[in-house]
Amino acid sequence: MMILIDEQLPTKLKYRFDNIAHEVYTVRDIDWLGKKNGELLNLMIGNRFDALITNDKNLYYQQKISNLNLALININTKTNRYDDVLDVLNLIINTLNKISSVGVVNATDNYYILNKS
């Protein structure tokens, strides 16, 4: 499974996924900084990514996510600082494992909101 971490999230977050069987990249890794939402999603699909981890609350409403063969994992944390994002890391990993166990999710199940409890 290929996963992209959006540019507003800490780049070092990707190292927390070293122990799971996924390829994880940041937007910075593949030189997609500054790409707008629609362009970014199209690049992801063209490069066979399976999931985007983001905290962009508007992405779901601005794009037709249900038409994409892509999972959007939107984390809802106090800030996008590393420590705050780590609070939902287990939820992210569990969601990724759920997605990978069923293959690419269908259009009705491809948007996940993860909240800090």
C-alpha positions in Angstrom: 0.0 0.0 0.0 1.3 3.4 -0.9 0.5 6.2 1.5 1.1 10.0 1.1 1.4 12.4 4.1 0.1 15.8 3.2 2.4 18.8 3.4 0.8 20.5 6.4 1.7 17.5 8.6 5.2 17.0 10.1 7.5 15.2 7.7 9.0 13.1 10.5 5.7 11.5 11.0 6.6 9.1 8.1 9.2 7.4 10.3 6.5 6.2 12.7 5.4 3.9 9.9 8.7 2.0 9.6 7.4 -1.1 11.3 4.3 -1.6 9.1 4.3 -3.0 5.6 3.4 0.1 3.7 5.4 2.5 1.5 5.0 6.0 3.1 6.0 9.2 1.5 5.6 12.9 2.3 4.6 15.5 -0.2 8.1 16.9 0.2 9.7 13.6 -0.6 8.3 13.5 -4.0 8.5 17.2 -4.7 4.7 17.9 -4.8 4.8 20.8 -2.4 2.3 23.5 -3.2 0.1 21.3 -5.4 -3.5 22.2 -5.1 -6.0 19.5 -3.9 -7.4 18.4 -7.2 -3.9 18.3 -8.8 -2.5 16.4 -5.8 -5.2 13.8 -5.9 -4.7 13.3 -9.6 -1.0 12.9 -9.2 -1.6 10.4 -6.4 -3.9 8.3 -8.6 -1.5 8.5 -11.6 1.3 7.3 -9.3 -0.8 4.5 -7.8 -1.1 5.8 -4.2 -3.8 4.2 -2.1 -4.3 6.7 0.8 -3.7 10.3 1.8 -3.2 11.3 5.4 -4.2 15.0 5.9 -5.7 17.4 8.3 -7.3 19.5 5.5 -10.8 19.7 6.7 -12.1 21.2 3.5 -10.6 18.6 1.1 -13.6 16.3 1.3 -16.0 19.1 0.5 -13.9 20.6 -2.3 -13.3 17.4 -4.2 -15.4 14.5 -5.3 -13.6 12.0 -3.0 -16.3 9.3 -3.5 -15.4 9.1 -7.2 -11.7 8.4 -6.5 -10.1 5.0 -6.0 -8.3 6.4 -3.0 -8.7 6.6 0.8 -8.6 9.9 2.5 -7.7 9.8 6.2 -8.4 13.2 7.7 -7.0 13.6 11.2 -8.7 16.0 13.6 -6.1 17.2 16.1 -5.7 20.4 18.1 -2.8 21.5 15.9 -0.6 19.9 13.2 2.4 19.8 15.6 4.2 16.5 15.8 3.2 15.7 19.4 -0.5 16.4 18.7 -0.5 14.2 15.5 1.2 11.4 17.5 -1.9 11.3 19.7 -3.9 9.7 16.8 -1.1 7.6 15.4 -2.6 4.3 16.5 -5.9 5.3 14.9 -4.1 6.1 11.7 -2.3 2.7 11.7 -5.5 0.8 12.5 -7.3 2.6 9.7 -4.5 1.8 7.3 -4.6 -1.8 8.3 -8.3 -1.9 7.8 -8.0 -0.4 4.3 -5.2 -2.8 3.3 -7.0 -5.8 4.6 -10.0 -5.2 2.3 -8.0 -3.9 -0.6 -8.9 -0.5 -2.1 -11.9 0.7 -0.3 -15.1 1.3 -2.2 -16.5 4.7 -2.9 -18.8 4.8 0.2 -16.1 3.9 2.6 -13.1 5.9 1.5 -13.2 8.9 3.9 -12.2 8.5 7.5 -12.1 11.2 10.2 -9.9 10.4 13.1 -10.4 12.4 16.3 -8.3 12.6 19.3 -10.3 11.1 22.2 
